[in-house]
Amino acid sequence: MDFEDYRRHDAVGLAGLVARREVSPDELLDAAVSRMAAVNPQINAVTMDLTDRARAEPAEHGALRGVPFLLKDLGAALAGTPTTMGSRLMAESVAPADSAITTAYKAAGLSIFGKTNTPEFGLWPMTESELLGVCRNPWDLGRTPGGSSGGAAAAVAAGIVPAAHASDGGGSIRTPASCCGLFGLKPSRGRVSFAPLGEGWGGASIQHAVTRSVRDSAALLDATCRPQSGDPYFLSPPERPFVEEVEREPGRLRIAFMAGAMQAPGIDPECAEAVRQTARLCEDLGHAVEERAIPGDVAAMAQAAGQVISASIAANLDAHAERRGKSIDNGEIETFTMATYRRGSAVTASAYVRALTAIHAYTRAQAELFESYDVLLLSTLGSPAIPIGWILEDPAVAAERLFAFMPNTQAFNNTGQPAMTVPLAWSQSGLPIGLQFVARMGGEATLFRLAGQLEQARPWFERVAPL
């Protein structure tokens, strides 16, 4: 199978070829590995090559049997391999067993042949760690693919795989998907298990994938949305498989939209115009669309989330220090991570509980909007992909630049609602612009139906990065 034929199919399409014996799993893996060899030196998306392991452990069954797949080097453990989390500190931390999501991927027949780049502990919306190096955007090698699932998105946009594992604690699926012209869904809290762990960042973090097609995202969620014993959060199984929802009509949805920023003064004019154009597209498709302000004290939510995240980082690092019998020293983690560690160490138990209370209050205020509307539309990011190094080049303004770039994603991690970014617009310079759609808790079916309709109305599958 040559590369053009390989790239012409999404994951579901490739699995269909295998099922019909038109191509073998080995041929698909050969195509993926060949493409990785050709482009990865330019983008540094895949940072751990597990090709030999994939060849030695071929899948025998599964709806996605034989489809090449990559794990993010954070969140999903693969037995016998390190999960570095983008940190020198964790470079030798070999997983004793698979996590639940990895087991589900294997049961679906996916061929896991590598791990992808991520910033240290997933803390940034760009992928530039000291351990794993800079990851670059296939649409423009001078720009970031986003983060923290930047390696996953860069690999998919570059054609190495049609879909890849990703995770999202403040926008880490939606940000790179938007930067790289992909579809990225953050599921509802409790939809995908973190087993054997309990939760990430106070329930803000969730795992899923970045994909080129909507149906691939749905098929992967179908494969992984099974609760595990002892999960702290639980959602009832979907009424029908999500992959079937993609083909269903969404009906006449009530859509609220906002063409601005939640956590910054404003957004790039091209992003704002993309929101307005998408609102008009939704009207043309028969939906009721209305501009609305978003309720809730977003500043209080952001401050509280900062305490929860920093305290969670501190707790994880303290646990690692206890296991090894040695404190975390300067130089073992990056400068900004150390600052986060120190901040988190100063968060008292009382402050942590109060932070959760503030987040819950914000969630209730946000829920009022969804009593009147089915979906909220807004720009995924504050701008198209930013230049590499831009956020961290001046520490004095790093926080300001961080939220200027990602002002609209963190809120929905804290509410737990499902949110997707859809590649419906491109800048004048040719960079992708993602449009974010948010539904009420447990509303993935609504989003998949709308996404399927948008994919038909304004197709993006054939728009590929020029790498």
C-alpha positions, 0 to 999 in steps of 0.5 A, spaced: 500 500 500 503 506 497 502 512 502 496 516 497 492 510 498 493 509 505 492 516 507 485 516 503 482 512 508 480 514 515 481 508 521 474 505 520 476 505 512 482 502 513 479 496 518 474 495 512 480 494 508 483 489 513 476 485 514 475 484 506 482 482 506 484 487 501 490 489 505 493 486 511 495 489 517 502 488 516 501 492 510 498 498 514 503 498 519 509 498 513 505 504 510 505 508 517 512 506 519 514 508 512 511 515 513 513 516 520 520 515 517 519 520 512 516 526 516 518 525 523 525 527 523 521 534 521 516 534 526 518 530 532 511 527 533 513 520 535 518 520 540 518 512 542 518 507 536 515 500 538 514 498 531 518 491 533 513 490 539 507 491 534 509 486 529 510 481 535 503 482 538 498 482 532 491 483 533 487 477 531 480 481 532 476 487 533 472 492 529 479 496 528 483 490 527 490 492 524 489 500 524 496 503 526 495 507 532 499 511 537 499 513 544 500 519 547 506 519 552 502 521 558 495 518 561 495 511 557 500 506 560 503 500 556 506 495 560 513 494 559 514 501 557 516 508 560 511 513 561 515 519 561 510 524 561 515 529 557 519 529 564 526 527 565 524 525 572 519 520 569 524 517 563 525 510 567 518 509 570 516 503 566 509 501 567 507 494 570 501 493 566 496 496 561 491 502 563 484 500 562 484 505 555 490 501 553 487 494 554 480 497 550 485 499 544 488 493 544 481 489 544 479 493 538 484 491 534 489 497 534 496 496 532 500 500 537 507 502 534 509 508 538 508 514 543 507 521 541 510 527 544 507 531 550 510 537 554 512 536 561 506 533 565 501 536 560 502 543 563 502 547 556 498 548 550 504 547 546 509 541 545 516 543 547 519 539 553 526 539 554 526 531 554 522 530 548 524 536 544 520 541 540 514 538 536 512 542 530 506 543 526 505 540 519 502 546 516 507 550 518 514 548 521 515 554 525 509 554 529 506 549 534 502 543 533 499 545 540 499 541 546 499 537 550 497 532 545 501 536 540 505 530 538 498 526 537 495 531 532 502 532 528 502 525 527 495 525 524 496 531 520 502 529 517 499 522 515 502 517 520 496 515 522 489 517 521 487 517 529 491 517 535 490 517 543 490 524 546 488 527 553 485 533 555 485 537 562 484 544 560 484 544 552 489 538 550 485 535 545 481 541 542 487 545 542 492 541 538 486 539 533 484 546 532 492 547 530 492 541 526 486 542 522 483 535 525 477 533 529 477 533 537 472 531 542 473 532 549 468 527 552 464 528 558 467 527 565 466 519 567 465 517 559 472 514 559 475 511 565 482 513 568 483 506 571 487 504 575 488 511 577 482 515 580 482 522 576 486 527 573 486 534 576 480 534 580 476 531 575 478 536 569 482 531 565 479 526 560 482 521 555 480 520 548 483 522 541 484 526 535 482 524 528 481 526 521 474 524 521 468 524 525 466 517 525 473 515 527 472 519 533 465 516 535 468 509 533 474 510 538 469 512 543 465 506 542 471 502 544 473 505 550 467 508 554 466 502 558 466 504 566 471 500 570 470 497 577 471 503 582 471 509 578 469 515 581 465 518 576 460 514 571 455 515 566 450 511 563 452 507 557 450 511 550 443 509 548 446 506 541 453 506 539 456 513 537 458 511 530 451 510 529 449 517 531 454 520 526 449 518 521 443 521 524 440 527 523 441 532 529 434 535 528 433 543 529 438 545 535 438 551 539 445 554 538 448 559 542 454 563 540 459 567 542 465 570 538 469 573 543 474 570 549 472 567 556 479 568 559 482 574 555 480 581 552 479 578 545 480 573 540 484 574 533 479 577 528 479 571 523 477 567 529 471 571 531 469 571 523 470 564 523 465 563 529 460 568 525 460 564 519 459 558 522 453 561 526 450 562 519 452 555 516 448 552 522 442 557 521 443 555 513 442 547 516 436 549 519 438 550 527 436 556 531 442 560 532 442 566 537 448 570 540 449 570 548 453 572 553 456 566 557 454 566 565 458 564 571 464 567 574 470 565 569 475 569 573 474 565 580 473 558 576 480 560 573 483 561 579 480 555 583 483 551 577 490 553 578 490 551 585 487 544 583 492 543 578 498 545 582 496 541 588 495 535 583 502 536 580 505 537 587 501 531 590 504 527 584 511 529 585 511 528 592 508 521 591 514 520 586 519 522 591 516 518 597 517 512 592 524 513 591 526 516 597 529 522 595 526 529 594 525 533 587 531 537 586 532 543 581 534 540 574 530 534 575 524 538 572 523 544 568 523 551 571 516 552 570 514 546 572 518 547 579 514 553 580 508 550 579 510 544 584 512 550 589 505 553 588 501 547 589 505 545 595 503 551 598 495 550 597 492 548 604 487 542 604 482 548 606 484 552 600 483 546 595 476 544 598 474 551 597 477 551 590 473 545 588 467 549 591 468 555 586 469 550 580 462 547 582 459 554 583 461 555 576 458 549 573 451 550 576 452 557 573 454 554 566 448 549 566 443 555 566 445 556 559 444 549 557 437 549 560 435 554 554 440 551 549 442 545 546 449 547 544 454 553 545 458 555 539 465 559 540 472 559 537 476 553 540 482 558 540 484 565 541 488 565 534 491 560 529 497 556 531 502 560 535 510 561 533 514 556 537 517 558 543 512 564 543 509 563 550 515 562 554 520 567 551 518 572 556 516 569 563 513 576 565 508 575 560 507 567 559 501 567 563 498 572 559 500 569 553 497 562 555 490 565 556 490 569 550 492 563 546 487 558 549 481 562 552 475 558 551 477 551 553 479 550 560 472 552 562 469 546 560 474 541 563 471 544 569 464 543 568 465 536 565 461 537 559 463 534 552 466 539 547 469 538 540 473 542 535 471 542 528 476 544 522 471 548 519 475 555 517 482 556 515 486 563 516 488 567 510 495 564 511 493 557 510 492 555 518 487 551 520 482 555 525 477 550 529 470 551 532 468 549 538 461 546 540 459 544 547 453 540 549 450 539 556 453 533 560 453 526 557 451 530 550 456 526 546 450 524 541 448 531 540 455 533 538 456 527 534 450 528 530 451 535 529 459 534 527 456 529 522 452 534 519 457 539 519 462 534 516 457 533 510 456 540 509 463 543 509 468 537 508 475 537 510 478 530 510 481 532 503 484 538 506 491 536 508 498 539 511 503 541 505 508 537 509 
